[in-house]
Amino acid sequence: MSDQTRVAIVGGGVTGCAIARALAPDHAVDVFDQGQIAGEATALAAGEITMLSSYDDRPAIGWHAVEFFRDYDGTGTFSFAERPSIGLITPDREEAKRRYAARAADNGLPVAFLDRETAAGRYPRFDFSGFAGVVEHGVSGFVDPYTFAVTLQHDAEADSARFHTNTPVTDVLTDGGAVTGVEAGGERYDADHVIVAAGWRSRAVLSDQVNVEIPIRPYRTQCIVLEPEEPLPDSFPMGWYPGEHVYFRAEHNGDLLVGGWSFAEDDPEGASSNADEAFRRHVADLLPTFLQNGDRAGYVDDWAGIDAATPDTRPILDTPAEGPDGLVVATGFNGRGIMTAPVSATVVRSLITDETAPFSTDPFALDRFDTRSADFEFISISASE
Ligand SMILES: Cc1cc2nc3c(=O)[nH]c(=O)nc-3n(C[C@H](O)[C@H](O)[C@H](O)COP(=O)(O)OP(=O)(O)OC[C@H]3O[C@@H](n4cnc5c(N)ncnc54)[C@H](O)[C@@H]3O)c2cc1C
């Protein structure tokens, strides 16, 4: 019998897998998923890693993730494809975006405003005639999310973590104001810490099982894959079109993945797993406005999935003050759970071990929210960035 601290993780998505890997070397870790490992939002993600632009106000957080992905590249079959990202800037936004890029560069971030001619020279597959230029983020990339999650899982298993699939957690057990374990698949598992990383279902798990409320709500987000007339080269950047609910990147085979079109979803169980017809039409109309021969791209595939949103688009990685001792929450990733996984793992490890994270964890504190209501306005990051 091990005398290590025991940890039960509810949810085997990328968050649960990353946390398991970070804790497994010196904890006895059990991960429970009601379905398969990485079977929900994680498997459906576009895999974009844009942490420096997502945390341009907190570069230490962005760099922590980027450095993890660089180090982890080449582990098993996992790879991190580094590509720059460009934001397409219409003339009405030019001044504001030039100021933004100058400020970011002053703060040491790899960001620059490229005027139309410079951008066209660097990225020849685009048609920039309707744009003033682009904001270029020099450090970003993408991963295959499923491969990432199962590589984390295999690492954790090599350190003796146990993964239990088709094993729903039906109760978080407590005694004297502290967690004592979980009831999962009809059996009791003792634990000193219980980490709820159950994606958009975390609100129900916490409220039903430990009477803790958190402000998250489900939202639905979508992807379409298209085959351009000529395959896209490795030099093709990732990018987004501010205000148009669209981001994009090339696939390794030269196809184009377009994501976005995210809206709050009141019926997450019943929602369609296909992209909306309106999104397909929007992409068909928009593509020729920035991609050469964009009207000649053929349809390949589409899908939609559910993730959890918070009121300020940043996750909750914390120990709720009103919850039992030993309870940790890791959810509310707003379409960034893959890229945030290394940060989630470091923060949760710091909460459990009292090690200090190498960045401020304030942006993830639950008490930054005045209310715990799930009735807040959903902010789509693909529409607003
Ligand atoms: C179309 C789409 C595109 C996206 N693109 C990107 C992107 O480019 N970059 C990026 O960083 N992020 C992206 N995301 C977001 C990302 O997928 C999520 O933020 C991330 O997968 C969340 O991981 P998670 O482990 O927290 O949750 P999930 O992957 O949802 O996993 C939660 C797990 O908990 C399990 N569970 C729930 N309740 C219980 C219970 N009671 N007992 C046991 N298990 C339970 C579920 O079965 C599930 O497997 C995208 C999402 C979608 C849908």
The ligand as a Gaussian input file, in Angstrom:
#p B3LYP/6-31G(d) Opt

LIG

0 1
 C      -14.661000      22.642000     -32.097000
 C      -13.688000      22.990000     -30.982000
 C      -12.478000      23.618000     -31.290000
 C      -11.576000      23.936000     -30.267000
 N      -10.354000      24.457000     -30.602000
 C       -9.416000      24.654000     -29.629000
 C       -8.107000      25.104000     -29.969000
 O       -7.800000      25.327000     -31.144000
 N       -7.205000      25.266000     -28.959000
 C       -7.525000      25.020000     -27.643000
 O       -6.670000      25.217000     -26.776000
 N       -8.765000      24.605000     -27.289000
 C       -9.711000      24.423000     -28.260000
 N      -10.967000      23.979000     -27.926000
 C      -11.315000      23.878000     -26.501000
 C      -10.811000      22.604000     -25.880000
 O      -11.242000      21.491000     -26.653000
 C      -11.359000      22.491000     -24.462000
 O      -11.164000      23.703000     -23.756000
 C      -10.650000      21.377000     -23.719000
 O      -10.730000      20.169000     -24.453000
 C      -11.243000      21.195000     -22.345000
 O      -10.657000      20.036000     -21.811000
 P      -11.214000      19.429000     -20.472000
 O      -10.390000      18.243000     -20.165000
 O      -11.307000      20.513000     -19.465000
 O      -12.727000      19.016000     -20.834000
 P      -13.278000      17.833000     -21.759000
 O      -12.402000      17.517000     -22.893000
 O      -14.694000      18.189000     -22.030000
 O      -13.224000      16.582000     -20.805000
 C      -14.054000      16.483000     -19.669000
 C      -14.242000      14.996000     -19.415000
 O      -14.969000      14.847000     -18.189000
 C      -15.765000      13.698000     -18.308000
 N      -16.808000      13.777000     -17.280000
 C      -17.792000      14.698000     -17.148000
 N      -18.542000      14.430000     -16.059000
 C      -17.995000      13.309000     -15.477000
 C      -18.320000      12.538000     -14.335000
 N      -19.355000      12.837000     -13.517000
 N      -17.561000      11.449000     -14.061000
 C      -16.512000      11.121000     -14.858000
 N      -16.176000      11.813000     -15.969000
 C      -16.906000      12.896000     -16.250000
 C      -16.271000      13.756000     -19.738000
 O      -16.653000      12.458000     -20.183000
 C      -15.073000      14.299000     -20.488000
 O      -14.271000      13.282000     -21.077000
 C      -11.896000      23.651000     -28.911000
 C      -13.117000      23.040000     -28.609000
 C      -13.992000      22.681000     -29.626000
 C      -15.277000      21.985000     -29.254000

